[in-house]
Amino acid sequence: GDTARLLALGNLAAADAAIAVWDSKIGYNFWRPITAIREGDNDGNPNTTGDASWTPFIQSTHVSSQTPPYPDYVSGANGLTGAYTTMLQLFFKSDFVPLAIHKATPAAVPICTTPRLFRRISDAAEEVVEARILLGIHFRTADTAARMLGARVAWHVFTHALRPVSTH
């Protein structure tokens, strides 16, 4: 029963976070790093210069990998990660829970190992923030705001949905 409740809470929080992420993407319509860096000469700020040849790291990992064709703010990956990791922290009442993340397919990038082992839940969440920035997909603000969004949604779901039945 506890496992079923945890899975249901995690999926409820992730679904609600995904809705909030897409509401933000459509509402803010903020450009991604690839556009901002390449178009720096045309952003109206005399202190920036563009680099039309800049390529995000994600494009070096696979021929078919591109930056997503939708707005940057907020990060979908970090919205969902924030929801799931916060739900785990709330459910286990601790951040100090060893966590192993397994990929279903072999890692395409040699630096990606499977499983990825973490001592704390928050370490896994922080790695997703850094990965999206290093890949050239997001600005840090889009990642950290999304992680906070996911965490707030998870807290609300945890405190309001699927409450345990009292045995007293």
Buried (B, 14 or more C-beta within 10 A) or exposed (E): EEEEBBEEBBBBBBBBBBEBBBEBBEEEEBBBBBBBBBBBEEBEEEEEEBEEEEEBBBBEBEEEBEBBEEBBBBBBBBBBBBBBBBBBBBBEEEBEBEBEEEEEEEEEEEEEEEEBEBEBBBBBBBBBBEBBBEBBBBBEEBBBBBBBBBBBBBBEBBEEEEEEEEEE
